Amino acid sequence: MKYPQVRNYIGGGFAAASLPEIDVFDPSAGTVISRVPISGANELNAAVTAAKKAFPAWSAMPIKQRVQVFFRYKRLLEHHIDELAALISEENGKLMSEARAEVEKAAELCEFACSLPQIATGEVLEVSRGVECRVERFPLGVVAGIAPFNFPNMVPHWSIPNAIALGNCFILKPSELVPLSAGRIAELLAEAGLPSGVFQVVHGGRDVVEAICDHPDISAISFVGSTKIAKAVYRRATHNLKRCLALGGAKNHLIVMPDADKEMAASNIIASMSGCAGQRCMAASVMVAVSATDHVIARMTEIAKAMVPGKDIGPVISAEAKARIVGYINEAEANGAKVLVDGRKTVVAGRELGYFLGPTIIDHVKADMKIAQEEVFGPVLAIVRADDVDQAIAIENASPYGNAASVYTESGGVARKVMERANAGMVGVNVGVPVPREPFSFGGWNESRFGVGDITGKGSIEFWTQSKKMTTKWNREAGTNWMS
């Protein structure tokens, strides 16, 4: 194996334990690069105990001091970007350019955390003569984040910097498919000066996720993954009276109008559907082609056919994922859809065992087909035809998901109509991946999010803290009323 056995990170160090293990694969080669332990309740209990021990001193530290850790940590992310990107590329399969962009986004998330002393300020007002009311925010205690395989470095940073900077102690449960990045995050946080026990990593699968949901000393949980698991985590966590924000899957619709700029629309849409091998919740998965848009589709086809797997697009995460995605394509074709660009038989020379799929474009998909309804999570774009923008919006609105939507047009009126009526939490105009940048929060609607608020930006402050309302009266001459 290229890398040593992965270990849990508890109480400021990597813990040796005799636990069941599973293989960690390099998706681009289909080879084993490490092994990861499958933890359970005992390992989680040890992490919670260490976090509870660290919490009083960490939470008592002024926020201006806490964020100094993230100033240093951000610099470490930038200094080690090549190494961190290589880890992401090997465990997830991303292209190096995509992996570097992921680390850069993690650094941006830390930058926002460094601004929290200026943002997460309290409120104070003299509500009557001699009487002052104020609101201050306090951390919750021990909190946890459950992260997916598609962004081993960035998605954990949706939660880690803000939760910790706001005074909490954090336990990360990475995906068992991509456990390597989490260990380096722990090491770099320690190098940045984060005290032992404030951040911990517990690896595993379903058992440790359920233990996180059930543990009485964990106050809040963030989750990112499929809608099916997001629902299960949200139900179990809230049943145990915890705060939970669970982000699920997506089926993002890109509406293309006849007046769209051909080159911009075509290149953006292909980049959106194929970036990170389509394994991101913001990927374009359905294009709603309104009226006369064949010229855009033709250009998209040219761009997709020119892409070189292994160079311009990486593999999907596993052999099982590849087989599932191919199954969606086969079913759509059998039901009458037309495959314009076919990536099913892709093989990369020298990496024949890798889990590669080329970009795939399928036209004349019916809105009720599975490939148009369910999250495929691969480099596949389904094209559904619509007569006008109202029909296109109706197709988008019919999806149970509500993560993102976008429109390609030169008309401000059409753009505004789609932005107002799209049933999604994030919308874009002439943007294939409408991800808000900090300080704006990330979060969808409907079956793409369970819980209140957003996971990043200002929206996360409410989630990771609780407010304390304080009323003081030092003036003996202050008036007396029924509240006094």
C-alpha positions in Angstrom: 0.0 0.0 0.0 1.2 3.5 -0.8 -0.1 5.0 2.5 0.0 3.6 6.0 -3.1 2.3 7.7 -5.5 5.2 8.4 -6.1 5.8 12.1 -8.6 7.8 14.2 -7.4 11.1 15.6 -8.4 11.5 19.2 -7.1 13.7 22.0 -4.4 15.3 19.9 -2.9 12.1 18.4 -3.5 9.1 16.1 -5.0 6.2 18.0 -3.9 2.6 17.4 -6.8 0.2 17.8 -7.7 -3.3 16.8 -10.7 -2.7 14.6 -12.2 -4.2 11.4 -10.8 -2.5 8.3 -11.7 -2.0 4.7 -9.6 -1.1 1.6 -9.2 2.4 0.3 -8.9 2.5 -3.5 -7.4 4.9 -6.0 -10.3 5.2 -8.4 -8.1 6.1 -11.3 -6.2 2.9 -11.1 -8.5 0.5 -9.2 -5.7 -0.3 -6.8 -5.6 -0.4 -3.0 -3.7 2.5 -1.5 -4.5 2.2 2.2 -6.9 0.6 4.7 -9.4 2.4 7.0 -10.7 1.3 10.4 -14.5 0.8 10.9 -15.1 2.4 14.3 -18.1 2.1 16.6 -19.5 3.6 19.7 -16.4 2.9 21.8 -14.2 5.0 19.6 -16.8 7.8 19.4 -17.1 7.8 23.2 -13.3 8.3 23.5 -13.5 11.3 21.1 -16.4 12.8 22.9 -14.6 12.5 26.2 -11.5 14.2 24.9 -13.7 17.0 23.3 -15.6 17.6 26.6 -12.3 17.9 28.4 -11.1 20.5 25.9 -14.3 22.5 25.7 -14.2 24.6 28.8 -10.8 26.2 28.1 -11.4 26.5 24.3 -14.9 28.1 24.7 -13.6 30.5 27.4 -11.0 31.9 25.0 -12.0 35.2 23.3 -13.1 34.7 19.7 -10.3 37.0 18.5 -7.8 34.6 20.0 -9.6 31.5 18.6 -9.5 32.7 15.0 -5.8 33.2 15.2 -5.5 29.4 14.7 -7.3 29.8 11.4 -5.1 32.6 10.2 -2.2 30.2 10.6 -4.1 27.2 9.3 -5.1 29.0 6.1 -1.5 29.8 5.4 -0.7 26.1 6.0 -3.4 25.0 3.5 -1.9 27.3 0.9 1.7 26.2 1.6 0.8 22.5 1.4 -1.7 22.8 -1.5 0.2 20.5 -3.9 0.5 17.8 -1.3 -3.2 18.1 -0.2 -4.3 18.2 -3.8 -2.4 15.0 -4.5 -4.1 13.2 -1.6 -7.5 14.3 -2.9 -6.6 13.2 -6.4 -5.5 9.7 -5.3 -8.3 8.9 -2.9 -11.1 10.5 -4.9 -9.8 10.5 -8.5 -10.1 14.2 -9.2 -7.9 15.9 -11.7 -5.1 17.8 -10.0 -6.6 21.1 -11.2 -9.9 20.2 -9.6 -8.2 19.0 -6.4 -6.2 22.3 -6.1 -9.4 24.3 -6.5 -11.0 22.3 -3.7 -8.1 23.2 -1.3 -8.4 26.8 -2.4 -12.0 26.8 -1.5 -11.2 25.3 1.9 -8.8 28.2 2.4 -11.6 30.7 1.5 -13.8 29.1 4.1 -11.1 29.6 6.7 -10.8 33.2 5.6 -14.5 33.7 6.4 -14.0 32.1 9.9 -11.2 34.6 10.5 -13.7 37.4 10.0 -16.1 36.1 12.6 -15.0 38.6 15.3 -16.4 41.3 13.0 -19.5 39.4 12.0 -20.7 37.4 15.0 -20.9 40.4 17.3 -23.5 40.7 20.1 -26.3 43.3 20.3 -26.9 45.9 23.1 -29.6 48.5 23.6 -30.8 50.7 26.5 -34.4 49.6 26.4 -35.5 52.0 29.1 -33.8 54.6 31.3 -31.1 52.7 33.2 -32.0 49.3 31.8 -29.8 47.6 29.2 -30.6 44.5 27.2 -27.9 42.6 25.3 -27.6 39.4 23.3 -24.4 37.3 23.2 -23.8 34.1 21.3 -22.3 31.1 23.1 -21.0 27.8 21.6 -23.1 24.6 21.9 -20.3 22.2 23.2 -19.3 19.1 21.3 -20.6 19.0 17.7 -20.0 16.7 14.8 -19.8 16.7 11.0 -20.5 13.8 8.7 -18.8 14.3 5.3 -19.2 12.7 1.8 -16.7 11.2 -0.6 -16.9 13.8 -3.4 -15.0 16.6 -1.7 -12.6 15.1 0.9 -11.1 18.4 1.9 -13.6 21.2 1.0 -16.9 19.8 2.4 -15.4 19.2 5.9 -14.4 22.8 5.8 -18.0 23.9 5.3 -18.3 23.1 9.1 -14.9 22.9 10.7 -13.7 26.5 10.7 -16.9 28.2 11.7 -17.9 25.6 14.3 -14.5 25.7 16.0 -13.9 29.4 15.7 -17.3 30.0 17.4 -16.1 28.0 20.4 -17.2 24.4 19.8 -15.2 21.2 19.8 -15.6 19.3 16.6 -15.7 15.6 15.7 -15.4 14.7 11.9 -16.6 11.5 10.4 -15.2 11.4 6.9 -16.5 9.1 4.2 -14.7 5.7 4.5 -14.1 5.9 0.8 -11.8 9.0 1.2 -10.2 9.0 4.7 -6.7 10.2 3.9 -7.4 14.0 3.7 -8.9 14.0 7.2 -5.7 12.9 8.8 -3.7 15.8 7.2 -6.4 18.3 8.2 -5.9 17.1 11.8 -2.2 17.4 11.6 -2.2 20.9 10.0 -4.8 22.2 12.6 -2.5 20.9 15.4 0.5 22.6 13.7 -1.6 25.9 13.5 -1.9 25.7 17.3 -5.3 24.1 17.8 -5.4 22.6 21.3 -5.7 18.8 21.7 -9.3 17.6 21.8 -10.8 20.5 20.0 -10.8 18.6 16.7 -11.0 14.9 16.3 -11.5 12.3 13.5 -13.4 9.1 13.9 -13.5 6.8 10.8 -16.2 4.3 10.0 -19.5 3.6 8.4 -23.1 3.3 9.5 -22.4 2.2 13.1 -20.4 5.3 13.9 -22.9 7.6 12.1 -25.7 6.2 14.2 -23.6 6.5 17.3 -23.1 10.2 16.5 -26.8 10.7 16.1 -27.5 8.9 19.4 -24.7 10.3 21.7 -26.2 12.4 24.4 -23.2 14.7 24.6 -23.1 15.7 21.0 -25.3 18.8 20.6 -25.4 19.4 16.8 -24.6 17.5 13.6 -24.0 18.7 10.0 -24.3 16.1 7.3 -23.7 16.1 3.5 -24.6 13.1 1.4 -27.5 11.5 -0.5 -31.1 12.5 0.2 -31.9 9.0 1.5 -29.2 9.1 4.2 -29.7 12.8 4.9 -33.3 11.9 5.8 -32.2 9.1 8.0 -29.6 11.2 9.8 -32.0 14.1 10.3 -34.7 11.9 11.7 -32.5 10.1 14.1 -30.6 13.2 15.3 -33.7 15.3 15.9 -35.4 12.3 17.5 -32.6 12.5 20.0 -33.3 16.2 20.4 -30.1 17.4 18.6 -29.8 20.2 16.1 -29.2 18.8 12.6 -28.6 20.3 9.2 -28.5 17.6 6.6 -27.8 18.4 3.0 -29.0 15.8 0.5 -28.9 15.1 -3.2 -29.7 17.2 -6.2 -31.1 17.2 -9.7 -30.0 20.6 -11.0 -31.8 22.0 -14.1 -30.2 24.3 -16.6 -32.8 26.1 -18.8 -31.3 27.1 -22.1 -33.2 29.7 -24.2 -32.9 30.2 -27.9 -31.1 33.5 -27.4 -28.4 32.1 -25.2 -24.8 32.8 -26.2 -23.9 29.6 -27.9 -20.2 29.3 -26.9 -20.7 30.4 -23.3 -23.7 28.2 -22.8 -22.2 25.1 -24.4 -18.8 25.3 -22.7 -20.3 26.2 -19.3 -22.9 23.4 -19.4 -20.3 20.7 -20.3 -18.0 22.0 -17.6 -20.8 21.8 -15.1 -21.9 18.3 -16.0 -18.4 16.8 -16.3 -16.4 18.7 -13.6 -15.3 16.3 -10.8 -16.8 13.6 -13.0 -20.2 14.9 -12.3 -19.9 13.9 -8.7 -21.0 17.1 -7.0 -24.3 18.3 -5.8 -24.1 21.4 -8.0 -23.4 19.6 -11.3 -25.8 20.2 -14.2 -27.7 17.0 -14.7 -30.8 18.1 -16.7 -30.7 20.6 -19.5 -34.1 22.0 -20.4 -33.8 23.0 -24.1 -36.4 25.6 -24.9 -37.6 25.8 -28.5 -34.8 26.2 -31.1 -31.7 25.4 -29.2 -30.2 22.6 -31.5 -27.2 24.9 -32.3 -26.2 25.0 -28.6 -26.7 21.2 -28.3 -24.5 20.6 -31.4 -21.7 22.7 -29.9 -22.0 20.9 -26.6 -21.6 17.6 -28.4 -18.5 18.8 -30.1 -16.9 19.9 -26.8 -17.9 16.7 -25.0 -16.5 14.5 -27.8 -13.2 16.4 -27.7 -12.7 15.7 -24.0 -10.0 13.1 -23.1 -10.8 10.9 -20.1 -7.8 10.8 -17.7 -6.7 14.2 -18.8 -9.9 16.3 -19.0 -12.1 14.2 -16.8 -11.4 11.9 -13.9 -12.9 8.6 -12.8 -16.0 8.1 -10.7 -15.5 6.9 -7.2 -15.9 3.1 -7.5 -16.8 0.2 -9.8 -20.2 0.1 -8.2 -20.8 3.7 -9.0 -19.8 3.2 -12.6 -22.1 0.2 -13.0 -25.0 2.2 -11.4 -24.5 5.2 -13.8 -24.2 2.9 -16.8 -27.5 1.4 -15.8 -29.2 4.8 -15.9 -27.9 5.4 -19.4 -28.9 2.0 -20.6 -32.4 2.4 -19.3 -32.9 5.8 -20.8 -31.7 4.5 -24.2 -34.0 1.5 -24.0 -36.9 3.8 -23.4 -36.3 5.9 -26.5 -33.8 8.6 -25.5 -31.0 9.3 -28.0 -27.4 9.0 -26.8 -25.5 11.8 -28.6 -22.2 11.3 -26.7 -21.5 7.9 -25.2 -19.0 7.5 -22.4 -19.9 4.0 -21.3 -17.0 2.2 -23.0 -14.3 4.5 -21.9 -10.9 3.0 -21.1 -7.8 5.0 -20.2 -4.5 3.5 -21.5 -2.3 2.5 -18.6 -5.2 2.8 -16.2 -7.4 0.1 -17.6 -8.7 -0.9 -14.1 -9.8 2.7 -13.3 -13.4 3.6 -12.9 -13.6 5.9 -15.9 -16.7 7.1 -17.7 -16.6 9.6 -20.5 -19.0 12.6 -20.7 -22.4 11.4 -21.8 -25.1 13.5 -23.4 -28.6 12.0 -23.9 -31.2 13.9 -25.9 -35.0 13.6 -26.1 -35.3 12.4 -22.5 -38.8 12.5 -21.2 -39.3 14.4 -17.9 -40.8 11.3 -16.2 -37.8 9.0 -17.0 -35.6 7.9 -14.1 -32.6 9.6 -15.5 -34.5 12.9 -15.4 -35.8 12.3 -11.9 -33.1 10.7 -9.9 -29.6 11.8 -8.9 -27.2 10.0 -11.2 -24.0 11.5 -9.7 -21.8 11.0 -12.8 -20.8 12.9 -16.0 -24.2 12.5 -17.6 -26.5 15.2 -19.0 -30.1 14.5 -19.8 -31.7 16.9 -22.3 -35.5 17.5 -21.9 -37.3 19.5 -24.6 -39.7 22.3 -23.7 -41.8 24.7 -25.9 -41.4 27.8 -23.8 -39.9 29.1 -20.6 -43.1 28.5 -18.6 -43.0 24.8 -19.5 -39.3 24.7 -18.7 -39.9 26.2 -15.3 -42.8 23.7 -14.7 -40.3 20.8 -15.5 -37.8 22.2 -13.0 -40.5 22.8 -10.3 -41.7 19.2 -10.6 -38.4 17.9 -9.3 -38.5 16.9 -5.6 -35.0 18.3 -5.2 -34.3 22.0 -4.9 -30.5 22.5 -4.8 -29.7 24.7 -7.8 -31.1 25.9 -11.1 -29.8 28.2 -13.8 -30.9 29.9 -17.0 -28.9 30.8 -20.1 -30.4 33.8 -21.9 -29.6 37.3 -23.0 -33.0 38.5 -21.8 -33.1 40.2 -18.4 -36.9 39.6 -18.2 -36.6 35.9 -18.8 -33.7 35.7 -16.3 -35.6 37.4 -13.6 -38.6 35.2 -14.2 -36.6 32.0 -13.8 -34.8 33.3 -10.7 -38.1 34.2 -9.0 -40.0 31.0 -10.0 -37.3 28.3 -9.9 -37.9 26.0 -6.9 -34.3 25.9 -5.7 -32.2 27.5 -3.0 -29.4 28.6 -5.4 -30.0 30.0 -8.8 -27.8 31.4 -11.6 -28.0 33.4 -14.8 -25.5 32.2 -17.4 -23.6 30.3 -14.7 -23.3 26.6 -14.9 -22.4 26.1 -11.2 -24.2 28.8 -9.2 -22.3 28.3 -5.9 -22.4 31.4 -3.7 -19.0 32.6 -2.5 -18.3 33.6 1.0 -19.8 35.4 2.9 -23.0 34.2 1.1 -24.3 30.9 2.4 -24.6 27.5 0.7 -27.8 25.6 0.9 -30.7 24.2 -1.2 -34.4 23.7 -0.7 -36.9 20.8 -0.6 -35.3 17.3 -0.7 -31.9 18.8 -1.0 -31.9 20.1 2.6 -33.3 19.0 5.9 -33.2 21.4 8.8 -33.2 25.2 9.2 -30.5 27.6 7.9 -27.4 27.1 5.7 -24.2 25.3 6.3 -21.7 28.1 5.4 -21.4 31.8 5.7 -23.5 34.0 7.9 -26.2 31.4 8.0 -24.0 29.0 9.9 -23.5 31.3 12.9 -27.0 30.6 14.2 -26.6 26.9 13.8 -23.3 26.6 15.7 -24.2 28.9 18.6 -27.0 29.6 21.0 -28.0 33.1 22.1 -28.1 34.3 25.7 -30.2 37.4 26.5 -29.0 39.5 29.4 -30.9 42.4 31.1 -29.1 44.6 33.6 -30.1 47.5 35.8 -27.5 49.4 37.9 -29.4 52.6 38.3 -31.5 52.6 41.4 -33.6 55.5 40.1 -34.6 53.5 37.0 -38.3 53.2 36.7 -40.2 50.2 38.1 -42.8 48.3 36.1 -44.3 44.9 36.0 -41.1 43.5 34.5 -38.7 44.9 37.2 
